[in-house]
Amino acid sequence: MPRSVVRIGDRTSHGGVVVTGDQTLNVFGQAAARKGDMTTCPKCKGSYPIVEGTRSTGSSQWLALEGMRTACGATLIASQHFWQEADATGASSTVPADAGSNAYRGRFQVFDDASREPLSGQRYRVTTIEGTPFEGETDADGYTAWTETQSPDMLTLELLARNREETP
């Protein structure tokens, strides 16, 4: 699912601000933020790098997208919603499961549309590219469980009704 590109001046969930970006990549008047660019954090009282990113289309840059994290755990909040990129994995992050295996793993973080806060207790189904489904509920920080695959292929997320009473 495409997510908005984050830029210099965009906020974080801790009340911080993105302060560095790629001056050669202009997104509606502001430099795009990348993995490794810096943010301020008044909650944690410091400056922290963005630790997640996705490969930009036709570039070697790792763009920071809305919902990705900083080193202090803050979530990035985009101020523009016109330029979006699909996360290369479809997940918040995909990393080798461990150094000794060929497995990959990915997960999603779910946010409330209105409050932009992580959504805990949300039922979901994650499906691998092979069609294998995994169901569960998001944790206290809105994350799904890690899903392991043998290749860095796409995962898809489907949000399910929270309980039987909410089912139409």
MDTraj code that builds the backbone (N, CA, C; nanometers):
import mdtraj as md
import numpy as np

residues = "MET PRO ARG SER VAL VAL ARG ILE GLY ASP ARG THR SER HIS GLY GLY VAL VAL VAL THR GLY ASP GLN THR LEU ASN VAL PHE GLY GLN ALA ALA ALA ARG LYS GLY ASP MET THR THR CYS PRO LYS CYS LYS GLY SER TYR PRO ILE VAL GLU GLY THR ARG SER THR GLY SER SER GLN TRP LEU ALA LEU GLU GLY MET ARG THR ALA CYS GLY ALA THR LEU ILE ALA SER GLN HIS PHE TRP GLN GLU ALA ASP ALA THR GLY ALA SER SER THR VAL PRO ALA ASP ALA GLY SER ASN ALA TYR ARG GLY ARG PHE GLN VAL PHE ASP ASP ALA SER ARG GLU PRO LEU SER GLY GLN ARG TYR ARG VAL THR THR ILE GLU GLY THR PRO PHE GLU GLY GLU THR ASP ALA ASP GLY TYR THR ALA TRP THR GLU THR GLN SER PRO ASP MET LEU THR LEU GLU LEU LEU ALA ARG ASN ARG GLU GLU THR PRO".split()
xyz = np.array([
    [0.0848, -0.1166, 0.0000],
    [0.0000, 0.0000, 0.0000],
    [0.0898, 0.1235, 0.0000],
    [0.0684, 0.2170, -0.0931],
    [0.1521, 0.3366, -0.0981],
    [0.1377, 0.4218, 0.0276],
    [0.2494, 0.4827, 0.0661],
    [0.2500, 0.5733, 0.1813],
    [0.3174, 0.7039, 0.1401],
    [0.2815, 0.8110, 0.2081],
    [0.3314, 0.9443, 0.1745],
    [0.4794, 0.9597, 0.2076],
    [0.5506, 1.0298, 0.1179],
    [0.6918, 1.0599, 0.1386],
    [0.7040, 1.1680, 0.2462],
    [0.7973, 1.1486, 0.3382],
    [0.8228, 1.2431, 0.4475],
    [0.9275, 1.3444, 0.4004],
    [0.9142, 1.4705, 0.4478],
    [1.0027, 1.5787, 0.4058],
    [1.0586, 1.6539, 0.5265],
    [1.1602, 1.7358, 0.5018],
    [1.2101, 1.8256, 0.6063],
    [1.0923, 1.9079, 0.6570],
    [1.0833, 1.9217, 0.7894],
    [0.9752, 1.9986, 0.8503],
    [0.8578, 1.9143, 0.8950],
    [0.8483, 1.7889, 0.8463],
    [0.7392, 1.7012, 0.8900],
    [0.7604, 1.6621, 1.0358],
    [0.6542, 1.6253, 1.1012],
    [0.6533, 1.5963, 1.2448],
    [0.6718, 1.4478, 1.2737],
    [0.6982, 1.4200, 1.4014],
    [0.7019, 1.2828, 1.4510],
    [0.5966, 1.2680, 1.5600],
    [0.5666, 1.1450, 1.5954],
    [0.4670, 1.1179, 1.6991],
    [0.5127, 1.1629, 1.8379],
    [0.6404, 1.1931, 1.8542],
    [0.6927, 1.2429, 1.9819],
    [0.6974, 1.3955, 1.9856],
    [0.6437, 1.4622, 1.8825],
    [0.6453, 1.6080, 1.8770],
    [0.7710, 1.6650, 1.8147],
    [0.8546, 1.5799, 1.7596],
    [0.9787, 1.6239, 1.6960],
    [0.9569, 1.6653, 1.5518],
    [1.0675, 1.7034, 1.4875],
    [1.0643, 1.7528, 1.3505],
    [1.1775, 1.6872, 1.2715],
    [1.1518, 1.6560, 1.1438],
    [1.2557, 1.6083, 1.0527],
    [1.3409, 1.7299, 1.0154],
    [1.4734, 1.7219, 1.0382],
    [1.5590, 1.8392, 1.0176],
    [1.6601, 1.8254, 0.9043],
    [1.6812, 1.7048, 0.8502],
    [1.7693, 1.6901, 0.7340],
    [1.6984, 1.6088, 0.6277],
    [1.7466, 1.6234, 0.5038],
    [1.6870, 1.5509, 0.3924],
    [1.7751, 1.5626, 0.2695],
    [1.7296, 1.5053, 0.1605],
    [1.8022, 1.5052, 0.0339],
    [1.7671, 1.6320, -0.0432],
    [1.8589, 1.7290, -0.0439],
    [1.8334, 1.8572, -0.1105],
    [1.8192, 1.8425, -0.2620],
    [1.8589, 1.7272, -0.3177],
    [1.8446, 1.7068, -0.4623],
    [1.7099, 1.6455, -0.4987],
    [1.6304, 1.6060, -0.3987],
    [1.4981, 1.5481, -0.4244],
    [1.3928, 1.6365, -0.3587],
    [1.3317, 1.7234, -0.4393],
    [1.2347, 1.8205, -0.3917],
    [1.0942, 1.7623, -0.4009],
    [1.0233, 1.7608, -0.2881],
    [0.8851, 1.7128, -0.2833],
    [0.7976, 1.8314, -0.2430],
    [0.7365, 1.8948, -0.3429],
    [0.6499, 2.0106, -0.3200],
    [0.7182, 2.1166, -0.2336],
    [0.8407, 2.1522, -0.2718],
    [0.9103, 2.2625, -0.2071],
    [0.9984, 2.2260, -0.0893],
    [1.0005, 2.1008, -0.0484],
    [1.0839, 2.0583, 0.0640],
    [1.1654, 1.9354, 0.0250],
    [1.2834, 1.9233, 0.0844],
    [1.3693, 1.8081, 0.0585],
    [1.3086, 1.6822, 0.1198],
    [1.3142, 1.5725, 0.0448],
    [1.2637, 1.4434, 0.0933],
    [1.3564, 1.3884, 0.2010],
    [1.2973, 1.3255, 0.3020],
    [1.3752, 1.2618, 0.4088],
    [1.4087, 1.1189, 0.3686],
    [1.5235, 1.0722, 0.4163],
    [1.5695, 0.9375, 0.3855],
    [1.6091, 0.8651, 0.5129],
    [1.6265, 0.7353, 0.5011],
    [1.6834, 0.6573, 0.6109],
    [1.8186, 0.7197, 0.6438],
    [1.8415, 0.7477, 0.7725],
    [1.9662, 0.8096, 0.8157],
    [1.9556, 0.9591, 0.8381],
    [1.8539, 1.0248, 0.7800],
    [1.8349, 1.1676, 0.8058],
    [1.7913, 1.1870, 0.9503],
    [1.8108, 1.3087, 1.0003],
    [1.7929, 1.3354, 1.1430],
    [1.6586, 1.4000, 1.1766],
    [1.6132, 1.3692, 1.2990],
    [1.4929, 1.4291, 1.3563],
    [1.5272, 1.4805, 1.4958],
    [1.4482, 1.5759, 1.5437],
    [1.4592, 1.6179, 1.6833],
    [1.3545, 1.5414, 1.7622],
    [1.3763, 1.5286, 1.8936],
    [1.2767, 1.4624, 1.9774],
    [1.2706, 1.5291, 2.1143],
    [1.1678, 1.6132, 2.1361],
    [1.1546, 1.6756, 2.2676],
    [1.1207, 1.5749, 2.3775],
    [1.0526, 1.4667, 2.3425],
    [1.0160, 1.3651, 2.4422],
    [1.1399, 1.2926, 2.4953],
    [1.2292, 1.2542, 2.4038],
    [1.3499, 1.1799, 2.4424],
    [1.4705, 1.2717, 2.4625],
    [1.4508, 1.4001, 2.4387],
    [1.5524, 1.5034, 2.4618],
    [1.6809, 1.4784, 2.3830],
    [1.6670, 1.4740, 2.2493],
    [1.7842, 1.4556, 2.1656],
    [1.7500, 1.4600, 2.0181],
    [1.8494, 1.4271, 1.9366],
    [1.8332, 1.4150, 1.7918],
    [1.8562, 1.2696, 1.7551],
    [1.7709, 1.2162, 1.6683],
    [1.7773, 1.0742, 1.6355],
    [1.7603, 1.0535, 1.4852],
    [1.8311, 0.9539, 1.4277],
    [1.8170, 0.9269, 1.2850],
    [1.6898, 0.8478, 1.2539],
    [1.6452, 0.8622, 1.1314],
    [1.5371, 0.7788, 1.0788],
    [1.5988, 0.6421, 1.0517],
    [1.5372, 0.5352, 1.1018],
    [1.5984, 0.4022, 1.0920],
    [1.5291, 0.3105, 0.9921],
    [1.4225, 0.3573, 0.9277],
    [1.3551, 0.2764, 0.8269],
    [1.3468, 0.3553, 0.6973],
    [1.3402, 0.2830, 0.5861],
    [1.3269, 0.3460, 0.4559],
    [1.2910, 0.2423, 0.3525],
    [1.2494, 0.2888, 0.2359],
    [1.2187, 0.1990, 0.1251],
    [1.2911, 0.2509, 0.0019],
    [1.3318, 0.1607, -0.0855],
    [1.4015, 0.2001, -0.2079],
    [1.3103, 0.2889, -0.2915],
    [1.3615, 0.4036, -0.3300],
    [1.2871, 0.4951, -0.4159],
    [1.2841, 0.4394, -0.5572],
    [1.1737, 0.4611, -0.6269],
    [1.1596, 0.4160, -0.7647],
    [1.2701, 0.4778, -0.8498],
    [1.3482, 0.3947, -0.9168],
    [1.4527, 0.4420, -1.0062],
    [1.5695, 0.5105, -0.9369],
    [1.5923, 0.4837, -0.8098],
    [1.6994, 0.5495, -0.7350],
    [1.7573, 0.4525, -0.6328],
    [1.8767, 0.4856, -0.5858],
    [1.9369, 0.4037, -0.4806],
    [1.9064, 0.4607, -0.3425],
    [1.8297, 0.5694, -0.3360],
    [1.7956, 0.6323, -0.2085],
    [1.6947, 0.5481, -0.1311],
    [1.7049, 0.5528, 0.0007],
    [1.6093, 0.4877, 0.0896],
    [1.5170, 0.5962, 0.1438],
    [1.4010, 0.6165, 0.0804],
    [1.3076, 0.7212, 0.1217],
    [1.2378, 0.6862, 0.2518],
    [1.2149, 0.7876, 0.3339],
    [1.1374, 0.7715, 0.4572],
    [0.9906, 0.7953, 0.4235],
    [0.9049, 0.7032, 0.4665],
    [0.7618, 0.7126, 0.4398],
    [0.6850, 0.7270, 0.5700],
    [0.5652, 0.7824, 0.5593],
    [0.4797, 0.7987, 0.6764],
    [0.4634, 0.6649, 0.7486],
    [0.4754, 0.6686, 0.8817],
    [0.4608, 0.5479, 0.9624],
    [0.5920, 0.4798, 0.9949],
    [0.6996, 0.5182, 0.9253],
    [0.8303, 0.4602, 0.9570],
    [0.8830, 0.5222, 1.0859],
    [0.9877, 0.4624, 1.1433],
    [1.0352, 0.4971, 1.2778],
    [1.1704, 0.5677, 1.2783],
    [1.1932, 0.6359, 1.3900],
    [1.3241, 0.6937, 1.4203],
    [1.3912, 0.6049, 1.5254],
    [1.5184, 0.6322, 1.5546],
    [1.5922, 0.5505, 1.6512],
    [1.5336, 0.5584, 1.7916],
    [1.4613, 0.6662, 1.8241],
    [1.4024, 0.6764, 1.9582],
    [1.2634, 0.6132, 1.9638],
    [1.2158, 0.5605, 1.8514],
    [1.0856, 0.4945, 1.8485],
    [0.9715, 0.5819, 1.8010],
    [0.9987, 0.7086, 1.7690],
    [0.8936, 0.7973, 1.7181],
    [0.8522, 0.7538, 1.5781],
    [0.7280, 0.7806, 1.5437],
    [0.6733, 0.7496, 1.4122],
    [0.6703, 0.8767, 1.3284],
    [0.7086, 0.8657, 1.2005],
    [0.7078, 0.9807, 1.1103],
    [0.5662, 1.0101, 1.0621],
    [0.5312, 1.1396, 1.0545],
    [0.3988, 1.1834, 1.0097],
    [0.4186, 1.2775, 0.8914],
    [0.3733, 1.2383, 0.7732],
    [0.3891, 1.3201, 0.6529],
    [0.2887, 1.4350, 0.6522],
    [0.3322, 1.5510, 0.6009],
    [0.2426, 1.6664, 0.5904],
    [0.1824, 1.6781, 0.4511],
    [0.2306, 1.6012, 0.3559],
    [0.1743, 1.6013, 0.2211],
    [0.1301, 1.4596, 0.1883],
    [0.0279, 1.4477, 0.1055],
    [-0.0239, 1.3143, 0.0726],
    [-0.0446, 1.2968, -0.0777],
    [0.0324, 1.3739, -0.1573],
    [0.0217, 1.3638, -0.3024],
    [0.1303, 1.2751, -0.3613],
    [0.2528, 1.2834, -0.3078],
    [0.3619, 1.1985, -0.3552],
    [0.3708, 1.0811, -0.2599],
    [0.3383, 0.9646, -0.3140],
    [0.3429, 0.8435, -0.2334],
    [0.4305, 0.7405, -0.3026],
    [0.4889, 0.6554, -0.2238],
    [0.5711, 0.5448, -0.2733],
    [0.5193, 0.4164, -0.2113],
    [0.5233, 0.3100, -0.2884],
    [0.4894, 0.1789, -0.2331],
    [0.6115, 0.1288, -0.1583],
    [0.5906, 0.0835, -0.0359],
    [0.6996, 0.0227, 0.0387],
    [0.7406, -0.1007, -0.0399],
    [0.8688, -0.1157, -0.0665],
    [0.9179, -0.2248, -0.1509],
    [0.8727, -0.3610, -0.1017],
    [0.8519, -0.3751, 0.0275],
    [0.8110, -0.5033, 0.0828],
    [0.6637, -0.5060, 0.1173],
    [0.5999, -0.3897, 0.1172],
    [0.4622, -0.3801, 0.1625],
    [0.4527, -0.3838, 0.3136],
    [0.5638, -0.3791, 0.3820],
    [0.5646, -0.3887, 0.5283],
    [0.6425, -0.2729, 0.5868],
    [0.6257, -0.2519, 0.7159],
    [0.7014, -0.1464, 0.7820],
    [0.8500, -0.1748, 0.7739],
    [0.8865, -0.3001, 0.7822],
    [1.0267, -0.3357, 0.7687],
    [1.0375, -0.4815, 0.7292],
    [1.1412, -0.5108, 0.6519],
    [1.1714, -0.6481, 0.6155],
    [1.3204, -0.6664, 0.6313],
    [1.3592, -0.7647, 0.7080],
    [1.4997, -0.7877, 0.7371],
    [1.5255, -0.9374, 0.7361],
    [1.6513, -0.9788, 0.7137],
    [1.6793, -1.1213, 0.7291],
    [1.6414, -1.1658, 0.8699],
    [1.5794, -1.2812, 0.8829],
    [1.5328, -1.3304, 1.0129],
    [1.6490, -1.3491, 1.1093],
    [1.7575, -1.4045, 1.0624],
    [1.8804, -1.4110, 1.1409],
    [1.9950, -1.4381, 1.0448],
    [2.1146, -1.4146, 1.0899],
    [2.2304, -1.4227, 1.0014],
    [2.2511, -1.5627, 0.9445],
    [2.2053, -1.6660, 1.0121],
    [2.2297, -1.8020, 0.9690],
    [2.1212, -1.8623, 0.8819],
    [2.0174, -1.7850, 0.8467],
    [1.9096, -1.8438, 0.7673],
    [1.8887, -1.7649, 0.6398],
    [1.8131, -1.8231, 0.5471],
    [1.7776, -1.7553, 0.4236],
    [1.6395, -1.6929, 0.4334],
    [1.5784, -1.6942, 0.5504],
    [1.4427, -1.6427, 0.5674],
    [1.4440, -1.4907, 0.5808],
    [1.3324, -1.4299, 0.5410],
    [1.3095, -1.2866, 0.5585],
    [1.1851, -1.2713, 0.6429],
    [1.1711, -1.1548, 0.7058],
    [1.0507, -1.1320, 0.7828],
    [1.0086, -0.9867, 0.7685],
    [0.8780, -0.9650, 0.7779],
    [0.8235, -0.8308, 0.7656],
    [0.7033, -0.8163, 0.8562],
    [0.6671, -0.6910, 0.8840],
    [0.5487, -0.6641, 0.9640],
    [0.4936, -0.5273, 0.9256],
    [0.3717, -0.5013, 0.9675],
    [0.3044, -0.3747, 0.9420],
    [0.2796, -0.3040, 1.0741],
    [0.2631, -0.1730, 1.0667],
    [0.2130, -0.0970, 1.1806],
    [0.0856, -0.0280, 1.1344],
    [-0.0207, -0.0408, 1.2147],
    [-0.1528, 0.0115, 1.1801],
    [-0.1800, 0.1358, 1.2644],
    [-0.2300, 0.2412, 1.1974],
    [-0.2602, 0.3672, 1.2647],
    [-0.4074, 0.4009, 1.2512],
    [-0.4621, 0.4688, 1.3522],
    [-0.5975, 0.5209, 1.3478],
    [-0.5981, 0.6396, 1.2518],
    [-0.6927, 0.6421, 1.1557],
    [-0.6975, 0.7500, 1.0575],
    [-0.7180, 0.8864, 1.1217],
    [-0.8023, 0.8947, 1.2218],
    [-0.8357, 1.0242, 1.2826],
    [-0.7266, 1.0743, 1.3765],
    [-0.6837, 0.9907, 1.4704],
    [-0.5877, 1.0358, 1.5725],
    [-0.4425, 1.0199, 1.5293],
    [-0.4165, 0.9385, 1.4265],
    [-0.2825, 0.9062, 1.3778],
    [-0.1986, 0.8333, 1.4836],
    [-0.2641, 0.7767, 1.5833],
    [-0.1976, 0.6988, 1.6877],
    [-0.1960, 0.5516, 1.6462],
    [-0.0955, 0.4738, 1.6920],
    [-0.0950, 0.3299, 1.6637],
    [-0.2235, 0.2649, 1.7142],
    [-0.2762, 0.1705, 1.6371],
    [-0.4038, 0.1065, 1.6679],
    [-0.3782, -0.0332, 1.7252],
    [-0.4009, -0.0493, 1.8553],
    [-0.3795, -0.1792, 1.9191],
    [-0.5081, -0.2610, 1.9153],
    [-0.4929, -0.3927, 1.9162],
    [-0.6080, -0.4826, 1.9203],
    [-0.6842, -0.4929, 1.7895],
    [-0.6274, -0.4435, 1.6791],
    [-0.6938, -0.4511, 1.5487],
    [-0.6705, -0.5896, 1.4886],
    [-0.7788, -0.6586, 1.4536],
    [-0.7656, -0.7889, 1.3872],
    [-0.7165, -0.7667, 1.2446],
    [-0.6323, -0.8586, 1.1969],
    [-0.5755, -0.8449, 1.0626],
    [-0.5477, -0.9818, 1.0018],
    [-0.5230, -0.9799, 0.8704],
    [-0.4744, -1.0975, 0.7977],
    [-0.3599, -1.0496, 0.7088],
    [-0.2403, -1.1088, 0.7253],
    [-0.1263, -1.0832, 0.6383],
    [-0.1144, -1.2031, 0.5458],
    [-0.0999, -1.1768, 0.4155],
    [-0.0893, -1.2844, 0.3174],
    [0.0425, -1.2704, 0.2422],
    [0.1158, -1.3822, 0.2304],
    [0.2415, -1.3817, 0.1553],
    [0.2098, -1.3856, 0.0066],
    [0.3105, -1.3607, -0.0753],
    [0.2911, -1.3631, -0.2200],
    [0.2505, -1.5029, -0.2683],
    [0.2868, -1.6057, -0.1895],
    [0.2473, -1.7428, -0.2235],
    [0.1021, -1.7708, -0.1866],
    [0.0373, -1.6776, -0.1152],
    [-0.1025, -1.6944, -0.0770],
    [-0.1241, -1.7501, 0.0623],
    [-0.0175, -1.7652, 0.1400],
    [-0.0311, -1.8168, 0.2762],
    [-0.0795, -1.7058, 0.3690],
    [-0.1971, -1.7252, 0.4350],
    [-0.2486, -1.6209, 0.5249],
    [-0.2046, -1.6438, 0.6698],
    [-0.1855, -1.5335, 0.7425],
    [-0.1575, -1.5351, 0.8858],
    [-0.2498, -1.4323, 0.9498],
    [-0.3249, -1.4728, 1.0539],
    [-0.4169, -1.3808, 1.1198],
    [-0.3728, -1.3552, 1.2624],
    [-0.4112, -1.2382, 1.3133],
    [-0.3787, -1.2028, 1.4502],
    [-0.4387, -1.0690, 1.4872],
    [-0.3895, -1.0116, 1.5981],
    [-0.4293, -0.8786, 1.6440],
    [-0.3041, -0.7955, 1.6647],
    [-0.3111, -0.6665, 1.6321],
    [-0.1964, -0.5791, 1.6517],
    [-0.1638, -0.5654, 1.8001],
    [-0.0349, -0.5437, 1.8280],
    [0.0098, -0.5301, 1.9670],
    [-0.0181, -0.3889, 2.0194],
    [0.0304, -0.3582, 2.1379],
    [0.0052, -0.2288, 2.2025],
    [0.0588, -0.1117, 2.1205],
    [0.1595, -0.1363, 2.0357],
    [0.2166, -0.0314, 1.9512],
    [0.1606, -0.0338, 1.8096],
    [0.0553, -0.1147, 1.7865],
    [-0.0087, -0.1194, 1.6557],
    [0.0589, -0.2095, 1.5543],
    [0.1577, -0.2893, 1.5966],
    [0.2298, -0.3762, 1.5036],
    [0.1632, -0.5125, 1.4904],
    [0.1705, -0.5668, 1.3683],
    [0.1334, -0.7059, 1.3465],
    [0.2510, -0.7920, 1.3926],
    [0.2283, -0.9213, 1.4029],
    [0.3388, -1.0134, 1.4314],
    [0.4305, -1.0172, 1.3090],
    [0.5554, -1.0545, 1.3311],
    [0.6476, -1.0725, 1.2188],
    [0.6000, -1.1903, 1.1348],
    [0.6064, -1.1762, 1.0025],
    [0.5730, -1.2833, 0.9094],
    [0.7012, -1.3224, 0.8379],
    [0.7385, -1.4512, 0.8445],
    [0.8614, -1.4966, 0.7807],
    [0.8326, -1.5586, 0.6451],
    [0.9217, -1.5285, 0.5476],
    [0.9139, -1.5858, 0.4131],
    [1.0547, -1.6270, 0.3714],
    [1.0656, -1.7007, 0.2638],
    [1.1958, -1.7444, 0.2153],
    [1.2593, -1.6446, 0.1192],
    [1.1856, -1.5410, 0.0781],
    [1.2398, -1.4378, -0.0105],
    [1.1804, -1.3027, 0.0291],
    [1.2438, -1.1927, -0.0128],
    [1.1949, -1.0603, 0.0274],
    [1.0770, -1.0138, -0.0579],
    [0.9774, -1.1002, -0.0723],
    [0.8619, -1.0682, -0.1550],
    [0.7591, -0.9864, -0.0789],
    [0.6582, -0.9433, -0.1514],
    [0.5554, -0.8579, -0.0953],
    [0.4634, -0.9322, 0.0004],
    [0.4260, -0.8621, 0.1067],
    [0.3229, -0.9076, 0.1991],
    [0.2048, -0.8126, 0.1819],
    [0.0828, -0.8643, 0.1923],
    [-0.0347, -0.7771, 0.1868],
    [-0.1065, -0.7831, 0.3206],
    [-0.1688, -0.6714, 0.3563],
    [-0.2385, -0.6591, 0.4835],
    [-0.3858, -0.6336, 0.4582],
    [-0.4697, -0.7075, 0.5281],
    [-0.6144, -0.6867, 0.5249],
    [-0.6596, -0.6659, 0.6691],
    [-0.7269, -0.5534, 0.6951],
    [-0.7803, -0.5284, 0.8286],
    [-0.9166, -0.5941, 0.8386],
    [-0.9394, -0.6644, 0.9484],
    [-1.0639, -0.7376, 0.9701],
    [-1.1480, -0.6645, 1.0738],
    [-1.2770, -0.6950, 1.0781],
    [-1.3643, -0.6360, 1.1798],
    [-1.3066, -0.6679, 1.3169],
    [-1.3165, -0.5735, 1.4088],
    [-1.2553, -0.5910, 1.5415],
    [-1.3246, -0.6981, 1.6235],
    [-1.4561, -0.7143, 1.6069],
    [-1.5282, -0.8224, 1.6744],
    [-1.6540, -0.8529, 1.5949],
    [-1.7248, -0.9555, 1.6333],
    [-1.8413, -0.9998, 1.5567],
    [-1.9480, -0.8905, 1.5444],
    [-1.9660, -0.8066, 1.6482],
    [-2.0684, -0.7024, 1.6444],
    [-2.0392, -0.5978, 1.5376],
    [-1.9113, -0.5794, 1.5007],
    [-1.8755, -0.4791, 1.4015],
    [-1.8887, -0.5314, 1.2598],
    [-1.9086, -0.6611, 1.2410],
    [-1.9207, -0.7185, 1.1084],
    [-2.0525, -0.6743, 1.0465],
    [-2.0498, -0.6161, 0.9219],
    [-2.1741, -0.5690, 0.8592],
    [-2.2699, -0.6814, 0.8270],
])
top = md.Topology()
chain = top.add_chain()
for i, resn in enumerate(residues, 1):
    res = top.add_residue(resn, chain, resSeq=i)
    for name in ("N", "CA", "C"):
        top.add_atom(name, md.element.get_by_symbol(name[0]), res)
traj = md.Trajectory(xyz[None], top)
